[in-house]
Amino acid sequence: MNVSLVPALIAAAALLSPVRAKGAEHVVFIPAAAHAPGLQGTMWSTDMTLWNPSPDRPVRLEVTFFESGIPGSQKAKTLDLQAAHGTTISDVVGSLLGGTGSGALRLRGDGPFWTTSRTSTPSPSGGRYGVAVPAVPEAKAVSNGYLLLSGTSGTGSRRMTLGAFNPGQRAATIEISVRDLDGRLSERSERLDLPPLGHIQLNDLSPGILDGSGAVVSVVAKRDSDVCGCPAAGCCRVPAPVFVYATEIDNETGDGSFVLAEATDGQSEGAVALQRFVMPLHACEPGTSDCRDPRNHRVLLAQSTDGRSFTPVPGFVSYRGSVPDAVRRGNTLYLFTPGELTRFHLDTGKLDPPVAVSLQGDPGGSGFVDPSPVLDENGRIVLFYLPGILGGDPAGCPPEAPSCVKQIASATEVEGSDGQSFSIDTGARLHVTVGTSENYRTASDPDVFFDGKAWVVYVSHGASLSVWTSSVLRGTYIKTGDLTAGTGGVGSGHFDEPAGRYWTYSHVTKDGKSVIRRAVHPSLMARLTESDFETVVTPETLGLPATWDLYSPGFTTGAFP
């Protein structure tokens, strides 16, 4: 494989690309940019124009350059755009970022912005020429795609460059093959290995590929990456999508074009590339609804790269539901609410309507509430839940009883049901005594996760959390202590293995508003205090009016690095 650091013939006069998700972090990629010499004595540089469309809010942007062929190479700068203002940066790679060579740009802003880039080279006859490269979201990356390259009239010679950029946090491998318009397969094919945020460029590919008649370039991702931590072989492995592009330049006129790979039928244009962490939660607007009634709750989905800064998941449409939690398997995110399942298909962006979930072996037919799903060693979904009580409060005791025993149960997915049918596991996972005469008045909202050594279950008692652990998933869980006391309930947990720290999320009412907070802590044995928490999700974070309340954070892995 002939990998060159000479720049691709990159962007000229692209249209402004809007990025408009309200109240979210905004990220787009320019797959090709340069500050470097090229073929035939050219010298390519990228100009970039930015515009802040907000009439009253400034935007802070982080611009990062990833140099081709050098894994881990990053040069970044931060700049501010005032409201209703813009700027053009000449030679953004060289002058702003101090970079050289070809590569890709990532633009990350804390508000909406528009951007366009133009990479050009001086023409021997005066002026400049180049090709257009759009700014695109990560969802436009492909795992199964194509490039249709045009033929030409006349006899003028051309040169072509092929490039690829991996915008994600997982390594990718793609295979590229070329056919002419008569269907004949070219001898020229490539297998490209791309590390996370890696860029590769192949130059002067026209001989044998483009002889004036056009061609079809097929792109297929081959490396399957574990995206949800499933220990079973193959149960949760999907290709890592990448941007693939080609540039063509007429050697006589300088006329150029840029083509970005499009998804084939095997991958929808609506595909959703989740960030590493995903938080399902529900919201309600107290001023217009009775938020004590679950029928007035709406399920939302947020995502994060670091567990601290969250944005809405693009393409996800909220629906009526309460106390959601989720788990990813393959290209499906399974969202559970009491008695129901909704499947979010990440390869198409399609959200299925909710369907009823059956519990085989449910003695009273009362179903489940407060579900918490996790994958077992065979890739099956295991659902931890609080058993329902028909006509009663499943979390508390009957009015006539000063105390009672509550249990947290589990059930395992029935093979072939795709998350819609479960068989109740033998025994209870834990028992807890509650009531007016006990330490806890209620017990609800279990959340299960693995910390590398043991399985952990959080149980909510109003605005407090207790912690229970077991060495096996379907074992008996023993209480290890109380993690919070009045500082947050309805919690979810995650263990950050590289840092050796637990992340605990909960909702709490502060200043009359319910928000989502997080605490980062080294142990489950010490009680968390108010100073351990910081607010990480507010209504404004999700593009909602400030009058809304947020509740019941779940937590799962959206994509593994």
DRENTI-471770 format. One record per residue (C-alpha): residue number from 1; x, y, z. Coordinates in steps of 0.02 Angstrom, whole numbers. Each point is the difference from the previous one (the first is absolute). Layout:
N
{zami NUM, {X, Y, Z}} ...
This chain:
561
{zami 1, {0, 0, 0}} {zami 2, {72, 167, -53}} {zami 3, {-47, 124, 136}} {zami 4, {54, 179, -35}} {zami 5, {-2, 153, 109}} {zami 6, {-16, 113, -152}} {zami 7, {-168, 87, 14}} {zami 8, {-155, -48, -92}} {zami 9, {-65, 131, -117}} {zami 10, {-113, 72, 128}} {zami 11, {-144, 115, 18}} {zami 12, {-57, 149, -98}} {zami 13, {-154, 110, 13}} {zami 14, {-111, -118, 100}} {zami 15, {-176, 49, 50}} {zami 16, {-30, 54, 178}} {zami 17, {-42, -153, 107}} {zami 18, {-124, 36, 140}} {zami 19, {10, -89, 168}} {zami 20, {-157, 41, 95}} {zami 21, {-38, -116, 147}} {zami 22, {-61, 119, 133}} {zami 23, {80, -3, 172}} {zami 24, {132, -129, -46}} {zami 25, {184, -17, -39}} {zami 26, {21, 13, -188}} {zami 27, {131, -105, -89}} {zami 28, {41, -10, -185}} {zami 29, {149, -66, -97}} {zami 30, {88, 63, -155}} {zami 31, {72, -166, -63}} {zami 32, {140, 79, -101}} {zami 33, {107, 154, 33}} {zami 34, {181, 45, -29}} {zami 35, {152, 111, 14}} {zami 36, {126, -91, -110}} {zami 37, {77, -14, -174}} {zami 38, {-84, -114, -126}} {zami 39, {30, -73, -170}} {zami 40, {60, 103, -149}} {zami 41, {71, 139, 108}} {zami 42, {-162, 43, 86}} {zami 43, {-15, 71, 176}} {zami 44, {-166, -37, 84}} {zami 45, {-75, 97, 146}} {zami 46, {-173, 0, 78}} {zami 47, {-104, 156, 33}} {zami 48, {-149, -16, 116}} {zami 49, {-148, 117, 26}} {zami 50, {-105, -4, 159}} {zami 51, {-165, 83, 46}} {zami 52, {-95, 9, 165}} {zami 53, {-187, 9, -45}} {zami 54, {-57, 42, 177}} {zami 55, {-56, 181, 20}} {zami 56, {48, 9, 184}} {zami 57, {114, -144, 50}} {zami 58, {187, -18, -31}} {zami 59, {71, -168, -50}} {zami 60, {165, -75, 57}} {zami 61, {80, -116, -127}} {zami 62, {138, -128, 15}} {zami 63, {86, -34, -167}} {zami 64, {110, -156, -8}} {zami 65, {112, -63, -143}} {zami 66, {41, -186, -15}} {zami 67, {151, -25, -112}} {zami 68, {-3, -139, -129}} {zami 69, {101, -156, 36}} {zami 70, {51, 52, 177}} {zami 71, {-109, -84, 132}} {zami 72, {-35, 109, 150}} {zami 73, {57, 159, -87}} {zami 74, {-115, 142, 52}} {zami 75, {18, 189, -5}} {zami 76, {-142, 100, 76}} {zami 77, {-48, 180, 31}} {zami 78, {-152, 83, 79}} {zami 79, {-83, 154, -73}} {zami 80, {-155, 102, 38}} {zami 81, {-135, 60, -120}} {zami 82, {-105, 146, 56}} {zami 83, {-188, -3, -28}} {zami 84, {-51, 28, -182}} {zami 85, {182, 10, -53}} {zami 86, {118, -104, -104}} {zami 87, {179, -12, -56}} {zami 88, {108, -74, -137}} {zami 89, {163, -83, 50}} {zami 90, {126, -12, -140}} {zami 91, {110, -156, 4}} {zami 92, {-85, -65, 157}} {zami 93, {117, -150, 15}} {zami 94, {159, 101, -12}} {zami 95, {-41, 171, 70}} {zami 96, {-126, -42, 138}} {zami 97, {56, -174, 51}} {zami 98, {184, -1, -48}} {zami 99, {-20, -164, -92}} {zami 100, {71, -72, -160}} {zami 101, {-49, -138, -119}} {zami 102, {-172, -63, -46}} {zami 103, {-132, -62, 120}} {zami 104, {-173, 37, 70}} {zami 105, {-79, 135, 108}} {zami 106, {-123, -19, 143}} {zami 107, {-102, 151, 55}} {zami 108, {-86, -8, 168}} {zami 109, {-108, 144, 63}} {zami 110, {-106, 36, 153}} {zami 111, {-138, 72, -109}} {zami 112, {-61, -2, -181}} {zami 113, {121, 54, -134}} {zami 114, {18, -10, -189}} {zami 115, {161, -37, -90}} {zami 116, {76, -23, -172}} {zami 117, {177, -39, -58}} {zami 118, {99, 28, -158}} {zami 119, {169, -78, -37}} {zami 120, {90, 69, -150}} {zami 121, {168, 22, -83}} {zami 122, {71, 144, -103}} {zami 123, {-25, -22, -187}} {zami 124, {149, 28, -116}} {zami 125, {-111, 114, -104}} {zami 126, {-56, 102, 150}} {zami 127, {-137, -19, 130}} {zami 128, {-30, -163, 93}} {zami 129, {-90, -164, -30}} {zami 130, {-62, -140, 113}} {zami 131, {-147, -111, 45}} {zami 132, {-143, 12, 127}} {zami 133, {-4, -100, 163}} {zami 134, {-158, 10, 105}} {zami 135, {-12, 2, 189}} {zami 136, {-96, -156, 52}} {zami 137, {-63, -79, 162}} {zami 138, {67, -167, 60}} {zami 139, {-164, -84, -51}} {zami 140, {54, 20, -183}} {zami 141, {145, -121, 25}} {zami 142, {-30, -167, -87}} {zami 143, {35, -182, 38}} {zami 144, {-72, -58, -167}} {zami 145, {7, 130, -137}} {zami 146, {52, 54, -174}} {zami 147, {82, 139, -100}} {zami 148, {-61, 29, -178}} {zami 149, {139, 85, -98}} {zami 150, {-44, 93, -158}} {zami 151, {68, -30, -173}} {zami 152, {65, 142, -108}} {zami 153, {-16, 61, -178}} {zami 154, {154, 43, -98}} {zami 155, {177, -64, 24}} {zami 156, {61, 102, 147}} {zami 157, {94, -99, 134}} {zami 158, {-55, -2, 181}} {zami 159, {70, -46, 168}} {zami 160, {-100, -74, 144}} {zami 161, {26, -12, 186}} {zami 162, {-92, -117, 117}} {zami 163, {-11, 34, 187}} {zami 164, {-82, -66, 158}} {zami 165, {-26, 69, 175}} {zami 166, {-62, -92, 153}} {zami 167, {-101, 124, 107}} {zami 168, {-34, -122, 141}} {zami 169, {85, -72, 152}} {zami 170, {13, -178, -68}} {zami 171, {130, -66, -122}} {zami 172, {-66, -32, -175}} {zami 173, {52, -106, -148}} {zami 174, {-76, 29, -173}} {zami 175, {21, -88, -166}} {zami 176, {-12, 103, -159}} {zami 177, {-27, -76, -172}} {zami 178, {-27, 82, -169}} {zami 179, {-105, -49, -152}} {zami 180, {-16, 87, -166}} {zami 181, {-171, 40, -69}} {zami 182, {-3, -166, -94}} {zami 183, {14, -90, 166}} {zami 184, {181, -58, -18}} {zami 185, {95, -7, 163}} {zami 186, {161, 99, 4}} {zami 187, {160, -81, 59}} {zami 188, {21, 149, 116}} {zami 189, {-78, -29, 170}} {zami 190, {48, 60, 173}} {zami 191, {-20, -56, 180}} {zami 192, {17, 148, 117}} {zami 193, {24, -11, 188}} {zami 194, {-54, 157, 90}} {zami 195, {30, 31, 185}} {zami 196, {-124, 108, 96}} {zami 197, {2, 175, -79}} {zami 198, {121, -65, -130}} {zami 199, {18, 67, -178}} {zami 200, {76, -85, -153}} {zami 201, {23, 66, -176}} {zami 202, {49, -87, -163}} {zami 203, {59, 111, -142}} {zami 204, {7, -6, -190}} {zami 205, {-115, -150, -20}} {zami 206, {-63, 40, -176}} {zami 207, {108, -122, -99}} {zami 208, {-100, -160, -19}} {zami 209, {-151, 72, 90}} {zami 210, {-58, 154, -93}} {zami 211, {31, -6, -186}} {zami 212, {-139, 121, -43}} {zami 213, {-147, -118, 19}} {zami 214, {-44, 18, 185}} {zami 215, {3, -129, 139}} {zami 216, {-90, -66, 154}} {zami 217, {100, -13, 161}} {zami 218, {-74, -118, 131}} {zami 219, {37, 28, 185}} {zami 220, {-29, -139, 127}} {zami 221, {51, 9, 184}} {zami 222, {78, -164, 53}} {zami 223, {57, 19, 180}} {zami 224, {-140, -34, 123}} {zami 225, {19, 90, 166}} {zami 226, {-81, -41, 167}} {zami 227, {-116, 148, 28}} {zami 228, {-91, -48, 160}} {zami 229, {116, -107, 106}} {zami 230, {-88, -165, -36}} {zami 231, {116, -142, 50}} {zami 232, {-78, -126, -121}} {zami 233, {92, -17, -165}} {zami 234, {-83, 98, -138}} {zami 235, {-158, 48, 96}} {zami 236, {34, 184, -1}} {zami 237, {122, 34, -141}} {zami 238, {-34, 122, -140}} {zami 239, {113, 82, -131}} {zami 240, {76, 169, 43}} {zami 241, {-60, 127, -131}} {zami 242, {121, 119, -88}} {zami 243, {0, 144, -122}} {zami 244, {69, -49, -171}} {zami 245, {25, 126, -140}} {zami 246, {79, 26, -169}} {zami 247, {64, 157, -86}} {zami 248, {30, 19, -187}} {zami 249, {96, 139, -86}} {zami 250, {16, 34, -186}} {zami 251, {186, 21, -31}} {zami 252, {-27, 124, -142}} {zami 253, {-140, 113, 65}} {zami 254, {12, -23, 189}} {zami 255, {-186, -43, 4}} {zami 256, {-33, -106, 154}} {zami 257, {-132, -96, 97}} {zami 258, {-19, -78, 171}} {zami 259, {-109, -155, 29}} {zami 260, {-47, -67, 173}} {zami 261, {-51, -182, 16}} {zami 262, {-188, -28, 18}} {zami 263, {-81, -140, 98}} {zami 264, {-65, -149, -98}} {zami 265, {-162, -90, 42}} {zami 266, {97, -95, 133}} {zami 267, {13, 161, 102}} {zami 268, {-135, 132, 12}} {zami 269, {40, 184, -17}} {zami 270, {-94, 17, 164}} {zami 271, {129, -104, 93}} {zami 272, {40, 60, 176}} {zami 273, {179, -2, 64}} {zami 274, {-19, 0, 188}} {zami 275, {132, 77, 111}} {zami 276, {82, -108, 132}} {zami 277, {-129, 25, 138}} {zami 278, {-190, 8, -13}} {zami 279, {-125, 60, 130}} {zami 280, {-186, -38, -18}} {zami 281, {-109, 106, 115}} {zami 282, {-175, 69, 10}} {zami 283, {-61, 179, 6}} {zami 284, {-159, 91, 45}} {zami 285, {-61, 180, -2}} {zami 286, {-81, 35, 169}} {zami 287, {-87, 158, -53}} {zami 288, {-108, -90, -126}} {zami 289, {-4, -180, 64}} {zami 290, {-18, -99, 161}} {zami 291, {176, -72, 8}} {zami 292, {-55, -127, 131}} {zami 293, {-94, -87, -140}} {zami 294, {118, -109, -106}} {zami 295, {-113, 25, -149}} {zami 296, {66, 179, -9}} {zami 297, {183, -53, -9}} {zami 298, {104, 5, -159}} {zami 299, {151, -112, -33}} {zami 300, {156, 95, -58}} {zami 301, {172, -62, -52}} {zami 302, {163, 92, 34}} {zami 303, {179, -47, -41}} {zami 304, {175, 47, 55}} {zami 305, {182, -31, -41}} {zami 306, {59, 23, 179}} {zami 307, {-149, -35, 113}} {zami 308, {-8, 183, 52}} {zami 309, {-55, 103, -150}} {zami 310, {-160, -65, -80}} {zami 311, {-92, 43, -160}} {zami 312, {-159, -69, -81}} {zami 313, {20, -153, -113}} {zami 314, {-31, 59, -179}} {zami 315, {-151, -77, -82}} {zami 316, {-79, -64, 161}} {zami 317, {-182, 51, 20}} {zami 318, {-66, 5, 178}} {zami 319, {-151, -107, 40}} {zami 320, {-118, -26, 146}} {zami 321, {81, -107, 135}} {zami 322, {73, 2, 175}} {zami 323, {156, -59, 96}} {zami 324, {92, -62, -156}} {zami 325, {161, -97, -8}} {zami 326, {94, -72, -149}} {zami 327, {131, -121, -63}} {zami 328, {84, -10, -170}} {zami 329, {23, -162, -96}} {zami 330, {68, 10, -176}} {zami 331, {-87, 141, -93}} {zami 332, {-152, 6, 113}} {zami 333, {-26, 99, 159}} {zami 334, {-131, -86, 107}} {zami 335, {-98, 125, 105}} {zami 336, {-105, -72, 140}} {zami 337, {-138, 88, 96}} {zami 338, {-125, -85, 120}} {zami 339, {-75, -145, -98}} {zami 340, {62, 61, -169}} {zami 341, {147, -4, -122}} {zami 342, {46, 124, -135}} {zami 343, {137, -43, -125}} {zami 344, {108, 139, -72}} {zami 345, {86, -64, -158}} {zami 346, {166, 90, -14}} {zami 347, {37, -59, -178}} {zami 348, {-158, 83, -66}} {zami 349, {-46, 129, 133}} {zami 350, {-172, -82, 14}} {zami 351, {-89, 1, 168}} {zami 352, {-126, -143, 13}} {zami 353, {-164, 30, 91}} {zami 354, {-4, -70, 179}} {zami 355, {-51, -183, 17}} {zami 356, {-56, -97, 153}} {zami 357, {129, -109, 87}} {zami 358, {-56, -169, 68}} {zami 359, {67, -81, 158}} {zami 360, {-8, -190, -4}} {zami 361, {-28, -68, 174}} {zami 362, {-78, 160, 69}} {zami 363, {-112, -75, 136}} {zami 364, {-120, 145, 21}} {zami 365, {10, 70, -174}} {zami 366, {46, 168, 75}} {zami 367, {150, 29, -114}} {zami 368, {149, 110, 38}} {zami 369, {44, 181, 37}} {zami 370, {165, 93, 12}} {zami 371, {95, -111, -125}} {zami 372, {190, -4, -10}} {zami 373, {71, -104, -146}} {zami 374, {175, -73, -18}} {zami 375, {82, -129, -115}} {zami 376, {56, -168, 71}} {zami 377, {151, -102, -54}} {zami 378, {-100, -73, -146}} {zami 379, {-63, 167, -65}} {zami 380, {-176, -23, 68}} {zami 381, {-90, 145, 82}} {zami 382, {-27, -23, 187}} {zami 383, {-132, 115, 73}} {zami 384, {10, 52, 183}} {zami 385, {-165, 71, 60}} {zami 386, {-120, 36, 141}} {zami 387, {-151, -117, -11}} {zami 388, {-161, 94, -34}} {zami 389, {-153, 0, 114}} {zami 390, {-169, 12, -83}} {zami 391, {-94, 146, 75}} {zami 392, {137, 38, 127}} {zami 393, {167, 84, 28}} {zami 394, {137, -125, -46}} {zami 395, {132, 101, 96}} {zami 396, {-89, 10, 168}} {zami 397, {-108, -95, 123}} {zami 398, {-190, -11, 6}} {zami 399, {-76, 137, 110}} {zami 400, {-40, -124, 139}} {zami 401, {176, -72, 10}} {zami 402, {136, 93, 99}} {zami 403, {134, -101, -91}} {zami 404, {18, -123, -143}} {zami 405, {135, -84, -103}} {zami 406, {36, 58, -176}} {zami 407, {101, -98, -126}} {zami 408, {100, 41, -155}} {zami 409, {-18, -138, -130}} {zami 410, {81, -41, -167}} {zami 411, {-55, -84, -160}} {zami 412, {98, -64, -151}} {zami 413, {-43, 32, -181}} {zami 414, {-87, -142, -91}} {zami 415, {103, -54, -149}} {zami 416, {-65, 73, -163}} {zami 417, {-115, 127, 83}} {zami 418, {115, 149, -33}} {zami 419, {-31, 72, 172}} {zami 420, {-188, -21, 0}} {zami 421, {-18, -156, 109}} {zami 422, {89, -48, 162}} {zami 423, {3, -150, 115}} {zami 424, {8, 43, 186}} {zami 425, {161, -59, 83}} {zami 426, {-8, -112, 153}} {zami 427, {-8, 92, 166}} {zami 428, {17, 185, 36}} {zami 429, {159, 98, -25}} {zami 430, {-24, 92, 164}} {zami 431, {-128, 31, 139}} {zami 432, {-20, 162, 96}} {zami 433, {-117, 39, 145}} {zami 434, {-94, 164, -15}} {zami 435, {-139, 91, 91}} {zami 436, {-41, 139, 121}} {zami 437, {90, -93, 140}} {zami 438, {156, -39, -104}} {zami 439, {153, 92, -61}} {zami 440, {-74, 9, -175}} {zami 441, {-180, 44, -38}} {zami 442, {13, -61, -179}} {zami 443, {115, -97, -118}} {zami 444, {-2, 21, -189}} {zami 445, {96, 39, -160}} {zami 446, {139, -131, 0}} {zami 447, {150, 34, -110}} {zami 448, {127, -137, -39}} {zami 449, {178, 18, -65}} {zami 450, {169, -89, 10}} {zami 451, {152, 81, 81}} {zami 452, {132, -121, -63}} {zami 453, {-7, -108, 156}} {zami 454, {-182, -16, 51}} {zami 455, {-176, 37, -58}} {zami 456, {-74, 153, 85}} {zami 457, {-183, 47, 25}} {zami 458, {-58, 172, 57}} {zami 459, {-170, 3, 85}} {zami 460, {-93, 164, 20}} {zami 461, {-86, 53, 162}} {zami 462, {-77, 167, -43}} {zami 463, {147, 121, -12}} {zami 464, {124, -129, 66}} {zami 465, {95, -150, -73}} {zami 466, {57, -164, 76}} {zami 467, {134, -111, -80}} {zami 468, {-6, -189, -21}} {zami 469, {130, -116, -79}} {zami 470, {18, -178, -62}} {zami 471, {141, -98, -80}} {zami 472, {-119, -70, -132}} {zami 473, {-133, 88, -102}} {zami 474, {-147, -108, 53}} {zami 475, {62, -28, 177}} {zami 476, {-57, 63, 169}} {zami 477, {49, 181, 28}} {zami 478, {61, 56, 171}} {zami 479, {-16, 177, 62}} {zami 480, {166, 90, 17}} {zami 481, {-63, 168, 61}} {zami 482, {-95, 160, -35}} {zami 483, {76, 105, -138}} {zami 484, {-111, 155, 17}} {zami 485, {-117, 66, 133}} {zami 486, {-113, 136, -67}} {zami 487, {122, 58, -133}} {zami 488, {-74, -96, -147}} {zami 489, {-105, -152, -43}} {zami 490, {-55, -101, -152}} {zami 491, {182, -24, -40}} {zami 492, {106, -86, -131}} {zami 493, {182, -51, 10}} {zami 494, {153, -28, -108}} {zami 495, {177, -53, 41}} {zami 496, {135, 96, -94}} {zami 497, {132, -136, -4}} {zami 498, {149, 103, -65}} {zami 499, {-21, 127, 141}} {zami 500, {-60, -125, 131}} {zami 501, {-148, 111, 43}} {zami 502, {-187, -25, 14}} {zami 503, {-122, 118, -83}} {zami 504, {-167, 18, 89}} {zami 505, {-143, 91, -85}} {zami 506, {-162, 49, 86}} {zami 507, {-138, 126, -11}} {zami 508, {-30, 127, 136}} {zami 509, {-111, 151, 23}} {zami 510, {101, 161, 23}} {zami 511, {-79, 172, 7}} {zami 512, {-167, -75, -47}} {zami 513, {69, -86, -157}} {zami 514, {44, -183, -29}} {zami 515, {169, -23, -86}} {zami 516, {125, -141, -30}} {zami 517, {162, 1, 100}} {zami 518, {157, -106, 3}} {zami 519, {125, -46, 136}} {zami 520, {172, -75, -37}} {zami 521, {69, -103, 144}} {zami 522, {131, -136, 33}} {zami 523, {-104, -114, 110}} {zami 524, {-177, -62, 33}} {zami 525, {32, -4, 188}} {zami 526, {3, 186, 39}} {zami 527, {-160, 101, 1}} {zami 528, {-8, 139, -129}} {zami 529, {-31, 178, 57}} {zami 530, {-76, 149, -88}} {zami 531, {172, 63, -50}} {zami 532, {35, -162, -95}} {zami 533, {-134, 37, -130}} {zami 534, {-6, 115, -149}} {zami 535, {-144, 31, -119}} {zami 536, {32, -78, -170}} {zami 537, {-169, 2, -88}} {zami 538, {-127, 142, 4}} {zami 539, {-151, 35, -112}} {zami 540, {104, 125, -97}} {zami 541, {132, -135, -30}} {zami 542, {-131, -98, -97}} {zami 543, {-74, 149, -91}} {zami 544, {-154, 8, 113}} {zami 545, {-76, 153, 83}} {zami 546, {68, 35, 173}} {zami 547, {-171, -38, 74}} {zami 548, {18, -188, -29}} {zami 549, {55, -125, 133}} {zami 550, {118, -147, -32}} {zami 551, {-10, -167, 89}} {zami 552, {63, -179, 10}} {zami 553, {168, -5, -90}} {zami 554, {50, -167, -72}} {zami 555, {175, -31, -66}} {zami 556, {76, -116, -128}} {zami 557, {144, -12, -121}} {zami 558, {-38, 65, -174}} {zami 559, {168, -40, -81}} {zami 560, {163, -70, 67}} {zami 561, {166, 76, -50}} 
